[in-house]
Each structure stands twice: as structure tokens, then as C-alpha cells.
């Protein structure tokens, strides 16, 4: 397994593979890897085959964090991440520093960003106004450096995956975006690097997100339900967990991300809930 920290070196390696006709699978991450990330690695391997190359990037992207968010405290363990990648059969790990991805930014000389202007506006876009500008910019840059044929993202970040798919289509990136299923803990909590922040009591109550998804799914099997009524009911349901604070719960079309007034099978649901300073998200197709 190769470890590459230079942007130029990563692009040279990718071009070398391209010239040899080798397919490249790519999993972009912010590190602190867990089984959910490794499932994306396995999906990338499945897509490119044994003769292909799988690249994982590990980069805590500063531009997708707001000024009051957890950039400085975001969990990091590069040594463990590399061990997990090696065990999963990753061919190269790209570990750039900030200056490699955003040259001149520290001195105020970086000024180019990629912005998606429709799918990014709701949900996470409301709660974290600069978030998607940072996501689309860093992912576009990583695509230009890794040159993947296939890039794999997790469904837990449903809106993010939709925004990236739109960016790829709109900007003619020559690659396929694959969205792989969310991996969950045995009690239903979606796997996330931020779960590390939860204390034992918060961790026990965090399953309320999964229970909310299950409850709505069961309700819409029987009849179409008002989205407004469900939002009211879910606020009460979620805040019954004493440590939970609801950020949002939304019901929307899974293709357009447009809000719907009536919720039925096939509607997408997404929610975000705070436990102390830790913000967890989840979603499901009902």
C-alpha cells in the first residue's frame, strides 16, 4: 500500500494507472475510519475488480466546517486508519495537508470554490450554510487528483451524495458516483466518526434517530400522512429522549430533494439531532 501526501504525486500516480488502462476506485474520507468506511472500500474494489486500484483519501476538510463547528476537535487517528486500509486491501492512501489542497489559503490567496445552487439549499444547507460549498470544492479537487472511474459515498450523508451526483453531471466529470448503504451498529445507530463524542448516556439515547425512522416507516405503510403533522409528532417523540435536541426533520422527494406535503412509501426522510454539542444525522427511504 502506497501512502501519498503530495497532490502532484497523487495525480502522477493516477495518470500512470490511467495510461496502463487500470480502473481506479475512490473513497474520500475525513479519517477516523470505521466499518462503514471499510464497506465503501469493499464496494470500490467490487466495482474496479482485482486488477483495479482503490484509493482512500484522508483529509479533514477545513472549508466544510463552520466557524463554531468541531474542526479542531474532529477525531483523528492516522496510524489506525492506515492499518484498517492496509487490511482492507487499499492500494493507495492520499493524506494531503491543508496547503496541498488549498495552496495559499493560509495567506489569504485562495479564492476559487465550487457551488451547487439547488440541492444544497435545504436541510444541511440551512443548518450549515457554508458546508456544501466546502464539500463540493474539496471533492472536485480530489476527483482531479485521484482521477477515479468510480467514487463511492455512503447513504448516511444522503443530501451530500445527491449534491455530488449533481455536480458530477453538471460539470461533466468522467466518473460514476456510487451510493452505498448505511452501516449501523447492532442497536440501529448509524455508524459515524462523530459517535465518538457521545458519552454513555448520550450514546444510549442516540438510537432515537433510528427509532424515529422506523416509526414513520411503519406509519406510512398504512396510509398517506401529512408531513406537517409528522414533523410535530416527531419533535415530541425525539425530545422525549431528555438529552436530544431536534435540529430538523424533513420529508422530501428522493430525486429532487423538494419537500413534500404528504408522506407515503417512497418518500425520503432525513433528520438531524443534537446531543450536547454532537450533531448526528440519519435518513431512510420510507
Buried (B, 14 or more C-beta within 10 A) or exposed (E): BEEBEBBEBBBEBBEEBBEEEBBBBBBBBBBBBBEBBBBBBBBBBBBBEEEBBBBBBBBBBBBBBEEEBBBEEBBBBBEEBBEBBEEBEBBBBBBBEBEBBBEEBEEEEBEEEBEBEBBBBBBBBEBBEBBBBBBBBBBBBBBEBBBBBBBBBBBBBBBBBBBBBBBBEEEEBEBBBBBBEBBBBEEBBBBBBBBEBBEEEBBBBBBBBBBBBEBBBEBBEEEEBEBEEBBEBBEEBBBEBEBBEBBBBBBBEBEEBEEBEBBEEEBBBBBBBBBEEBBBBBBBEB
